[in-house]
């Protein structure tokens, strides 16, 4: 019987903490869904950063995949205040520069 009370107490604490986190996220002016996407996108940002270092060696298919993934990351990061991801700003900038370089190369190829 004591174990059931402890489980109920733990469940209550977990729900309370989750509620407080959701309230804090909402009070910061963000949607909870956007924030969760941001948390998951941090890992994708790291992967794209490593991938962007090989910009000169990418094939056309890899460039296309990079562009699509970068656009996803950009759209997620636009929804989040920059103060939350200022530690990741250098990686974001590197990905943005690679994105721009690939777009220019593709534009030049299309016009020749």
N, C-alpha and C positions, 0 to 999 in steps of 0.2 A: 504494500500500500504506500509506503514511504517512497518507493521508487517511482510510482505513478505521479506523486506530488512533485518530485524532483524533475521528472520529465515535463510536466505541465509548466513548472517554473522556468525551465530552460527554454521551452517553446515560447512562453510569454516574453522572456528576455530577448530572444532572437527576433520576434515580431516587433517588439518595441524598438530595438536598435535599427531594424530595417525601416521602420516608420520614421524614426528620427533622421536617418540618412536621406530618405526621400524628401522630407520636409526641408532639410538643408539644401538639397539640390534644387528644389523648386524655389526656395527663397533666393538662391543665387541667380535665378532667371533662366534656368535650363530645364529641359525636359529630362525625365529620368531615362527614357529610351535613348535620347541623344548622348547622355553621359555614359551609359553602358556601351554604346557603340564606340565612343571615344576610348574607353578603357580597353576594349578589344582591338581598336585600331592602333594603339601604341605598339603592339607586337608587329602589326603589318607595316608600320612606319619603319621599324628597325629592319625588317626584311627588305623593304624597298630601298632603304639607305644602302645596305650592303649590295643590292642588285644595281643601284645607280652608279656604284664605283666602276662597274664594267660597261659603262656607256658605249665605249668605242667598239666593244666586242659583241654587241647585241645584234641578233638577226632581226629581220622585219617582224617576224611573229613575236619575238621577245619584246621588241619595241612596242608593238600593239598591246600586248599584255601589260607592260609597264605603264603605258599611257592610261589604260582603263583602271588599273589599280591605283595609280596616282590620283586620278580624278575622284575616285571613291574617298581616298584619304583627305583630299582637299575639301570635299563637301562635308565630311564629318568634322574636320578641324575648324571650318568656318562657323559652325554652330556653337562652339565652345569658346569661352573667354580666353584670350591669349595668356593670361596670367597663370592658367592651369597647365599650359604646355610650353612655358618659356624654357624649360630644361631641354626640350626636344626641338627647339627652334633651329639649331644648326642643321640637324638632320632634315627637317622640313625644307629649309632653304636649299640644301644640296639636291633633294628630290625635285624641288621646283626648278632649279637650274637645269638639271638633266631633262626634265619634262620639256622645258623651253627649247633646249638644244635639239631634242628629237623632233619636236614640232617644226622647227626651222628646217632641219634636214629633210623631213618628209615634204614640206612645202616646196623646198628647192628641187627635190626629185620630181614632184608633180608638175612643176613649171618648166622642166627641161625636156 
